[in-house]
């Protein structure tokens, strides 16, 4: 199997609680579909911070990780002032950074949204995409997984 996946011997997951704000919503106070990506980002940021490789650390190490694919499946709507829990689950980190997301209503526990995002390593100095993740990312993730 190429890459390292969540169904292996580890499970690296973080959760972030978020309140749906007025600016996230359409005129009917329902979250606009494009803003779910912002909720995913809140959990992805926390996941990266937990492995000690946030966006600033990436840049310092000479890499960026642009999103190359993102998708969302909307199961139930979210509304203005809902409290939500956004879970980020690390799926792969060897060939790309792949993170799965689950959003659930904090009050009811009902899953409202599922998503997945893929990011590819990009060498800033060489201005080239990398087809494997840099050693610094792999080392930091494996250290975080080990505890």
Residue pairs with C-beta under 8 A, 6 or more apart in sequence:
2 94
2 95
3 92
3 93
3 94
3 95
3 96
3 98
4 92
4 93
4 94
5 91
5 92
6 12
6 89
6 90
6 91
6 100
10 145
11 89
12 47
12 51
12 89
12 90
12 141
12 144
12 145
13 87
13 88
13 89
13 90
14 43
14 46
14 47
14 50
14 87
14 88
15 43
15 46
15 85
15 86
15 87
15 88
16 42
16 43
16 45
16 46
16 85
16 86
16 88
17 83
17 84
17 85
17 86
17 106
18 39
18 42
18 83
18 84
18 85
18 86
19 81
19 82
19 83
19 84
20 31
20 78
20 79
20 80
20 81
20 82
20 83
20 84
21 80
22 29
22 80
24 31
24 32
24 35
24 38
24 80
25 31
25 32
25 35
25 79
25 80
26 32
29 79
29 80
30 77
30 78
30 79
31 77
31 78
31 79
33 72
33 74
36 72
36 74
36 103
36 113
36 115
37 70
37 72
37 115
39 84
39 86
39 101
39 103
39 113
40 70
40 72
40 86
40 88
40 99
40 101
40 115
40 117
42 86
43 86
43 87
43 88
43 101
44 88
44 99
44 101
44 117
45 54
45 55
46 88
47 88
47 90
47 99
48 54
48 55
48 58
50 144
51 140
51 141
51 143
51 144
52 140
52 143
52 144
53 61
53 136
53 137
53 140
53 141
58 64
58 65
59 124
61 134
61 136
62 123
62 124
62 125
62 134
63 121
63 122
63 123
63 124
63 130
63 134
63 136
63 137
64 121
64 122
64 124
65 97
65 119
65 120
65 121
65 122
66 119
66 120
66 122
67 117
67 118
67 119
68 96
68 118
68 119
68 120
69 116
69 117
69 118
70 115
70 116
70 117
70 118
71 115
71 116
72 101
72 113
72 114
72 115
73 113
73 114
73 115
74 112
74 113
75 111
75 112
75 113
75 114
76 105
76 110
76 111
76 112
76 113
77 112
78 84
78 103
78 105
78 112
78 113
82 105
82 106
82 107
83 105
83 106
83 107
84 103
84 104
84 105
84 106
84 112
85 103
85 104
85 106
86 101
86 102
86 103
87 101
87 102
87 103
87 104
88 99
88 100
88 101
89 99
89 100
89 101
89 102
90 98
90 99
90 141
91 98
91 99
91 100
91 116
92 98
93 133
93 137
93 138
93 141
94 132
94 133
94 138
95 131
95 132
95 133
96 118
96 119
96 120
96 121
96 133
97 118
97 119
97 120
97 121
97 133
97 137
98 116
98 117
98 118
98 119
99 116
99 117
99 119
100 114
100 115
100 116
101 113
101 114
101 115
101 116
101 117
102 111
102 113
102 114
102 115
103 111
103 112
103 113
103 114
103 115
104 110
104 111
104 112
105 112
120 129
120 130
121 129
121 130
121 132
121 133
121 134
121 137
122 128
122 129
122 130
123 129
123 130
123 134
